[in-house]
């Protein structure tokens, strides 16, 4: 396993991380498989585990805390998030100082921890002044309850720049990480956000690097969805919206490149993201150990230049630029 720094900080995380967004904890057998997956990840050198207060109503935090408790605290990095409602009260949501402080205590209790390594704003909160949010996060760093903080995909390049001005003006602890969605089929952060993160030393830890399963190659044109896959049961149908003929055609062509390189489609997709030094780690989901084993193979894999050129031709991405005259 290879490791990278998170932005300009000294924090080192594994190139492959394990996220808890889609961890299925319903039933003893599924929870046991989830625990086996986390323990295998640790044994294979993964030291970064991502979670959130909103996942499974807090049960994901409690589960991850129980599993990681058997390992030395210095040997792993754990992250969580704040924003979504955790109750019915008007103040049990958002990014107010009150909710951030109260939710931090809830997360620490759930995970049986004295501190969280990395704490993200799960979304942007237009109802709370940015200064209030950033001061609260910086104060949590001062108190030792979080070591670093970051924000989510809804913080645009403009918002990141505004945040940096507030941080500089009030001499707050710096923002360390951004967690956006980023994969071969969704490259919006390449328009402005990557350059902004490079400018301010903010590391990027993308989620959904496999486009919720599209980039595993298991969905094929003209074939029924694989039994038990997200496309057959995911409530919000996010994956179904990605399963367009255009995207499936691209994956079919990309799969041939992966075959020529002797790797899986998943490894190709993850290694493609890791091609950029600003990427600190890719947050992957794994419902069973075999999926995790496959993802781990992407760490350290370098895609040859000729293959990269073919990939870019298939993807057909063009960075937005507006020319006048």
Secondary structure, 3 states (H helix, E strand, C coil): CCEEECCCCCCEEECEEEECCCCCCCCHHHHHHHHHHHHHHHHCCCCEEECCCCHHHHHHHHHHHHHHCCCCHHHCEEEEEECCCCCCCCCCCCCCHHHHHHHHHHHHHHHCCCCEEEEEECCCCCCCCHHHHHHHHHHHHHHCCEEEEEEECCCCHHHHHHHHHHHHHHCCCCCCEEECECECCECHHHCCHHHHHHHHCCEECCECCCHHHHHHCCCCCCCCCCCCCHHHHCCCCHHHHHCCHHHHHHHHHHHHHHHHHCCCHHHHHHHHHCCCCCECCEEECCCCHHHHHHHHCCCCCCCCHHHHHHHHHHHCCCCCCCCCC
